[in-house]
Amino acid sequence: MLKAIRRLFGLFALIALIFGALKSLFEWLDQNEHDSNEVFEDEEHAL
């Protein structure tokens, strides 16, 4: 029973680590290519 709880906790920790890495990756990409990710910028200039 204790081993199953430890495995479940490890699985949740691994999933949290993957999501944290993906979040930081997307934030880094957004910082580097900040103009290409602006969705409404072109529409505002057209008006």
DSSP file (Angstrom, degrees, kcal/mol; ACC not computed):
  #  RESIDUE AA STRUCTURE BP1 BP2  ACC     N-H-->O    O-->H-N    N-H-->O    O-->H-N    TCO  KAPPA ALPHA  PHI   PSI    X-CA   Y-CA   Z-CA
    1    1 A M     >        0   0    0      0, 0.0     4,-1.9     0, 0.0     5,-0.1   0.000 360.0 360.0 360.0 -44.9    0.0    0.0    0.0
    2    2 A L  H  >  +     0   0    0      1,-0.2     4,-2.3     2,-0.2     5,-0.2   0.876 360.0  53.2 -65.8 -36.8    2.8    2.4    0.9
    3    3 A K  H  > S+     0   0    0      1,-0.2     4,-2.2     2,-0.2    -1,-0.2   0.880 107.7  51.0 -65.8 -37.4    4.7    1.5   -2.3
    4    4 A A  H  > S+     0   0    0      2,-0.2     4,-2.4     1,-0.2    -1,-0.2   0.897 109.9  49.6 -67.0 -39.9    1.6    2.3   -4.4
    5    5 A I  H  X S+     0   0    0     -4,-1.9     4,-2.5     2,-0.2    -2,-0.2   0.905 110.9  50.0 -64.7 -41.2    1.1    5.7   -2.7
    6    6 A R  H  X S+     0   0    0     -4,-2.3     4,-2.2     2,-0.2    -2,-0.2   0.894 111.3  48.5 -65.1 -39.4    4.8    6.5   -3.3
    7    7 A R  H  X S+     0   0    0     -4,-2.2     4,-2.2     2,-0.2    -2,-0.2   0.903 111.8  49.4 -66.3 -40.4    4.5    5.5   -7.0
    8    8 A L  H  X S+     0   0    0     -4,-2.4     4,-2.3     2,-0.2    -2,-0.2   0.911 111.7  48.6 -64.3 -42.7    1.3    7.6   -7.4
    9    9 A F  H  X S+     0   0    0     -4,-2.5     4,-2.2     1,-0.2    -2,-0.2   0.895 111.3  50.4 -63.6 -40.5    3.1   10.6   -5.8
   10   10 A G  H  X S+     0   0    0     -4,-2.2     4,-2.2     2,-0.2    -2,-0.2   0.873 109.2  51.5 -64.1 -38.0    6.1   10.1   -8.1
   11   11 A L  H  X S+     0   0    0     -4,-2.2     4,-2.4     2,-0.2    -2,-0.2   0.921 110.6  47.6 -65.9 -44.0    3.8   10.0  -11.1
   12   12 A F  H  X S+     0   0    0     -4,-2.3     4,-2.4     1,-0.2    -2,-0.2   0.887 111.5  51.4 -63.3 -38.3    2.1   13.3  -10.1
   13   13 A A  H  X S+     0   0    0     -4,-2.2     4,-2.2     2,-0.2    -2,-0.2   0.900 110.0  49.3 -65.0 -40.1    5.5   14.9   -9.5
   14   14 A L  H  X S+     0   0    0     -4,-2.2     4,-2.2     2,-0.2    -2,-0.2   0.910 111.6  48.4 -65.2 -42.8    6.6   13.8  -12.9
   15   15 A I  H  X S+     0   0    0     -4,-2.4     4,-2.5     2,-0.2    -2,-0.2   0.909 111.8  49.7 -64.0 -41.7    3.5   15.2  -14.6
   16   16 A A  H  X S+     0   0    0     -4,-2.4     4,-2.3     1,-0.2    -1,-0.2   0.885 110.2  51.4 -64.1 -37.8    3.9   18.5  -12.7
   17   17 A L  H  X S+     0   0    0     -4,-2.2     4,-2.2     2,-0.2    -2,-0.2   0.907 110.5  48.1 -64.8 -42.4    7.5   18.6  -13.8
   18   18 A I  H  X S+     0   0    0     -4,-2.2     4,-2.4     2,-0.2    -2,-0.2   0.921 113.1  47.3 -65.2 -44.9    6.6   18.1  -17.5
   19   19 A F  H  X S+     0   0    0     -4,-2.5     4,-2.4     1,-0.2    -2,-0.2   0.888 111.9  50.8 -65.6 -37.5    3.8   20.7  -17.3
   20   20 A G  H  X S+     0   0    0     -4,-2.3     4,-2.3     2,-0.2    -1,-0.2   0.893 110.8  48.8 -64.8 -39.9    6.2   23.2  -15.6
   21   21 A A  H  X S+     0   0    0     -4,-2.2     4,-2.2     2,-0.2    -2,-0.2   0.906 112.1  48.2 -66.8 -41.3    8.8   22.6  -18.3
   22   22 A L  H  X S+     0   0    0     -4,-2.4     4,-2.5     2,-0.2    -2,-0.2   0.902 111.0  51.4 -64.9 -40.2    6.3   23.1  -21.1
   23   23 A K  H  X S+     0   0    0     -4,-2.4     4,-2.2     1,-0.2    -2,-0.2   0.925 112.1  45.3 -63.2 -44.6    5.0   26.3  -19.4
   24   24 A S  H  X S+     0   0    0     -4,-2.3     4,-2.2     2,-0.2    -1,-0.2   0.861 111.4  54.0 -68.7 -33.5    8.5   27.7  -19.1
   25   25 A L  H  X S+     0   0    0     -4,-2.2     4,-2.4     2,-0.2    -2,-0.2   0.929 110.3  45.8 -63.9 -45.2    9.3   26.7  -22.7
   26   26 A F  H  X S+     0   0    0     -4,-2.5     4,-2.2     1,-0.2    -2,-0.2   0.871 112.2  51.2 -67.4 -36.0    6.2   28.5  -24.1
   27   27 A E  H  X S+     0   0    0     -4,-2.2     4,-1.7     2,-0.2    -1,-0.2   0.888 110.8  49.3 -65.8 -37.5    7.0   31.6  -22.0
   28   28 A W  H  X S+     0   0    0     -4,-2.2     4,-2.0     2,-0.2    -2,-0.2   0.903 111.9  47.8 -67.8 -41.4   10.6   31.6  -23.3
   29   29 A L  H  X S+     0   0    0     -4,-2.4     4,-2.6     1,-0.2    -2,-0.2   0.885 110.9  51.7 -65.7 -37.9    9.3   31.3  -26.9
   30   30 A D  H  < S+     0   0    0     -4,-2.2    -1,-0.2     1,-0.2    -2,-0.2   0.852 110.1  49.6 -66.1 -34.3    6.8   34.1  -26.3
   31   31 A Q  H >< S+     0   0    0     -4,-1.7     3,-0.6    -5,-0.1    -2,-0.2   0.882 114.9  43.3 -71.5 -38.5    9.6   36.3  -25.0
   32   32 A N  H 3< S+     0   0    0     -4,-2.0     2,-0.3     1,-0.2     3,-0.2   0.906 125.3  30.4 -76.7 -42.5   11.9   35.6  -27.9
   33   33 A E  T 3X S+     0   0    0     -4,-2.6     4,-0.8     1,-0.2    -1,-0.2  -0.466  75.7 148.9-113.3  59.4    9.4   35.9  -30.7
   34   34 A H  T <4  +     0   0    0     -3,-0.6     4,-0.2    -2,-0.3    -1,-0.2   0.774  65.9  53.0 -71.1 -29.0    7.1   38.4  -29.1
   35   35 A D  T >4 S+     0   0    0     -3,-0.2     3,-1.0     1,-0.2    -1,-0.2   0.877 105.2  53.3 -75.2 -36.3    5.9   40.2  -32.3
   36   36 A S  T 34 S+     0   0    0      1,-0.2    -1,-0.2    -3,-0.2    -2,-0.2   0.697 106.6  53.7 -74.0 -16.8    4.8   37.0  -34.1
   37   37 A N  T 3< S+     0   0    0     -4,-0.8     2,-0.8    -7,-0.2    -1,-0.2   0.441  77.9 107.0 -97.0   0.3    2.6   35.9  -31.2
   38   38 A E    <   -     0   0    0     -3,-1.0     4,-0.4    -4,-0.2     3,-0.1  -0.702  48.3-174.8 -80.0 111.6    0.6   39.2  -30.9
   39   39 A V  S    S+     0   0    0     -2,-0.8     4,-0.3     1,-0.2     3,-0.3   0.905  76.9  35.4 -77.1 -41.9   -2.7   38.2  -32.3
   40   40 A F  S  > S+     0   0    0      1,-0.2     4,-1.9     2,-0.1    -1,-0.2   0.422  90.4  93.1 -96.4   1.4   -4.5   41.5  -32.3
   41   41 A E  H  > S+     0   0    0      1,-0.2     4,-1.6     2,-0.2    -1,-0.2   0.922  87.3  45.9 -65.4 -44.8   -1.6   43.8  -33.2
   42   42 A D  H  > S+     0   0    0     -4,-0.4     4,-1.5    -3,-0.3    -1,-0.2   0.872 111.0  53.2 -66.3 -37.1   -2.2   43.8  -37.0
   43   43 A E  H  > S+     0   0    0     -4,-0.3     4,-0.9     1,-0.2    -1,-0.2   0.874 107.5  51.3 -66.1 -36.9   -5.9   44.4  -36.6
   44   44 A E  H  < S+     0   0    0     -4,-1.9     3,-0.3     1,-0.2    -1,-0.2   0.867 109.7  49.5 -69.2 -35.3   -5.3   47.4  -34.4
   45   45 A H  H  < S+     0   0    0     -4,-1.6    -1,-0.2     1,-0.2    -2,-0.2   0.800 105.7  58.1 -72.4 -27.5   -2.9   49.0  -36.9
   46   46 A A  H  <        0   0    0     -4,-1.5    -1,-0.2     1,-0.2    -2,-0.2   0.767 360.0 360.0 -73.7 -24.8   -5.4   48.4  -39.8
   47   47 A L     <        0   0    0     -4,-0.9    -1,-0.2    -3,-0.3    -2,-0.1   0.493 360.0 360.0 -76.2 360.0   -8.1   50.5  -38.1
